[in-house]
Amino acid sequence: MVLLSAFGLILYGQTLSYGFVLDDYLFITGNIFTKQGFAGIPDIWTHDVFTGVYGESLNRYRPLSATMFAIEYQLFPMNPFVGHFVGLVLYVLTAWLIARIVRDFAPKGWEWISVAAALLFLAHPLHTEVVANIKSRDEILSLLFSLLALRQSFKPGKAALWLSGLCFFLAMTAKESAITFLAVIPAAHYFFQSGPNTRWYRSIPPMLVAAGLYMAMRLSFVGFADVASQESDVMFNPYLLATPGQHWASLFANTGRYLRMLVYPHPLAFDYSYNQIPYSEWSQAAPWLTLLVTGGLTWFALKHWKKRHWLSFCIFAFFATFSVASNFVINTGTPLADRFLYTPSVAFCLAVGWLLNRWSETKGSAASRNVVLALLLVAGTAKTVTRNPAWKSNLSLYETDSKTSSQSALVRMFYGLELMNRSDGGKDRAMMGQAIQELTAATQINPRFHHAWYNLGMAYQKAGMHEQAVQCFQNVLKLQPTHINTHYSIALSLGNGLGKPAEALPYLERLVYEFHSTESDHLCGLGILYAMMGKYDQAIRVLESGVQQHPNDANLNFNLAITYANSGQQEKAQPYFQKAFALDPSLQQKTVPPR
């Protein structure tokens, strides 16, 4: 354990000083359930965690990691060090558990394999996303509790079996892909228990109960829809635009990419979505090569199955745990992801450890075996510690991956959005120019990516380029006619930026009267437009409605006062001026009619 802890610290110690990055906003810093601390835990267990940030379910039920985030937020609010530290401790603990399982259940003399597999697991560069990104605690917990369930299932007594079921349940509440251990654990009993009367079947009932309980809770609280397959956006349904032939060819080609990443994990990126990986064709070699490799592995596993060959188990465990990520079973919403190989990589590391040991027994020596292992660990360490800095912040991550995954519309949009947010409202013209360049690239990669068009419009708006902003917002509305924020933003550019209140008016009227928006900014904006056009009665009616719904909104009170004053109703204006100035004293610096 000391060796593994020290090695883990060498690999990921630098990440302890990193901040919240990427999806940490969805699960931690921007999630109202998490930010409630202990008080948010009941909501976490009865809702999709995304409800806490989007206000609606995305049909994912992973309450365990979110519960840990809520506890950490309660005790150490907005402290990324704690999140990184806990994740690293759990990661090292997982590696230790891998070593213990091999030592407990494999033949005597396999101590070297147990340590080698654990070290290889720790050093695999594919795991940087899981360890360096706090949100990926779900992957760590899912594997950790799955392995605990496996280990407990081998212990004697019914209590141990039911404890195994409990661990399996917790694994699924971390991430639903743990369901694959429903096949892995009985297979482990078949392979590792000596004698003809194995008790593999005895491990199944507690696991079925655990799976049934999880499924019942999931169906009750969030449902079980295949959200990705229902998406009409290729950004979240990666094979939407593929022909049936391209779809299947791409599935096999991407499986080959996953296998290649296990052996040669370079380059790495947090996203490989449209159009970083173009659709494959059956006329290309990649899908056929994957069929050849996977077919060969399957043939070997089946041939040596009855002999309970170690590699047969490794091959079976890999394909079982990889099945969910492969997109053959369900649509994961992305063609490829580093984190999806976190659990399957255990089988790969076990196989490599066994192969090295077998090689030393037949053709090599213990010294040569150790040298090869050391070289692999050095290579893995070098790649890991050079990849880690990308995860220091959103800016470093997006800047790095915009080069390695330059054809991903999502990566380019995220980078452009981060630059825009850091441009000090457009005052840093060089940074804003780069933001516009990145966001433009995202729209060129996927012209139907309405999120990219919207953010490009916002960048133009902040840069004072309102004609270009309006064009972008119009593109959004062609793709998403009911996009709320775009109606408001295009009205701002038309009304305030270009001085065309008559053209801006229909967008805000639609927001308020058709979409029934009660947002203070929307009501205030509509009232201001009416006032700019001299329609004071309508302006007053809208602004009064806004003040009634948002009595403590300084801008609504101030603009209602201005409108009353401009319409010659000074007495009615004064109370609203007073209320506005009390709420926001800085408003007194604005020009107002004399009292």
C-alpha positions, 0 to 999 in steps of 0.5 A: 500500500505504501508503494502504491500510495507513493506512486500515486502521489508521484503521478497525480500529486500535481493535480491537488492544486488544480481547480474545478474544471469542465463538468465540475460545474454541473455536479458541484459548483453550479448544482443547487443540490450539491451546494445545499450540502447535507440538506441537498442529499434527499433531492440527490437520491430522488432526482437526476443530479442534472435537475440541480443545474438544468431544472429537468432530468436527463435520465441519469441516476448517479446519486452516490458521487453527488452525495459525496460532493454535497458532504464535501461542499458542506464541510469544505465549500468551494474547495477543489483541493478536497475533491482532488485529494479524496479522488486520488485516495480512492484511486490508490485504494482501487489499485490496492484492491486490484492487487489484493484480489489477484493475490487472494484468488490467483495461484500461489506465486503470482504476487509479482503479477498482482503488484505489476497489474496495480502499478500498470493500472495506476500509471495508465495515462487514460486515467488522467481524465478520471483522476484530474477531473473531480466530477469523474468520481463516479467512475472511481466509485463505480469500479471501487465498489464493483471490485469490493463486491467481487472480493466479498462474494468469495468470502464464506457465509451468506452475510458476505454474499449479501454484503457483496450485493450491497457493494454492487448496489452502491457501485450502480448508484455511482454509475449504472455501467457497473451492471456489467459486473453481473456477468464479471463476478460469476465468471470470476468464480468460475475461473478462480474457484478450484474444484468441480463444484464452484459456487459461482451461481451463489453470487448471483441472487444478491446481485440480482436483488441489488440490480432490481432495487437500483432499477426500481429506484431509477425508474421511479425517480428518473426513468430509463429513456435512451436520451442520446438516441432521441436527440436530433442534434449530432453533437449528442447523438453521434451517429445521427447523420450516418448511413446504416453502413457508416454506423456499423463501420464506425462502431467497429472502427471506434472499438479499434480506436479504444483498443489502440488507446489501451496500448498507445494512449496518445493523443488524449482529449476530453472530447472526440465528438463531431467531427473529430472522428469522421464516419468510417466506411466498410471500404476502409481497413479500420473496421475490418482490422477491428473485426479481425482483432476482436474475433481473434481475442474471442476465439482465444477466450472460447478455446481456453474457456474450459481450461479456465485460462487467465487470459480468457477471463481477462478478455471476457472481463474486458468485453463485458465491462466495455460493452456499455461504452462501445455504443453497440448496446446503448447510445452513450452520446459520444463516439469515444471517451478516455474515461470509458476505458477506466473500468475495462483497463483493469482487465487489460492491466491484468493481462499485461501483467500475466503476459510479462510474467509468462514471458519471463518464465518461458523465454526471458528472466525475472530481471528482463521482466522487471526492466520491461515493466519499469519501461512501461511505468516510466512511459505511463508516468511521463505521459500522465504528468505531461497530460495532467497540466491540461486539467489545471483550469478550463482555459488550459484544458480547452486551449490544449485540446483545441489543438489535439481535437481541433475538429471537435465543434464542442471543444472549439466552442468551449475554448471560444466561450472561455476566452470570451468570458475572460475578455473583460466584457470585450475590453481585451480585444485580442482575446475577444478576437481569438474567442470569435475565431474559435467560435466561428470554427465551431460553427464551420465544423457543424453549421447546425450547432445552435449553441455555437451560433448563440455563443458566437452571437454573444461574442459579437455583441460584447465586441460591439459588432451588433450586425454580425451578432444579429446574423448569428442569433437569426441562425440560432432561431432557424435551428431552434425557433423557441430558444429563449435567450436568443430572443432576448439577445437579438432584441438587445442588439437590434434595440440598444446596439443598432437603434432599431426598436421596431425590429427588436419589439417582436422578439420581446413581445414573443418572449412575454406574450407567447412564451409567458416569460416572467424574467425581470430582464425580459419584462424590463426590456419590453417596457423600455422598447415600448417607451423608446417608441413612445408607447408609454401606456404599454410600457407602464403596463409591462413595467408595473407587471414586472415590479409586482412580480419582482418588487426588489428589482432595481432596474424595473423600479428605475425604468418604471420611474423614468417612464412615468417621468417621461410621460409627464407623471412626475408624482408617480415616478418619485416613489419608484426612483426612491425605491430604485436608489435604495436598492442600487445607489449607483443608479443615482449617477444616471441622468434622470428628469428633475424632480 
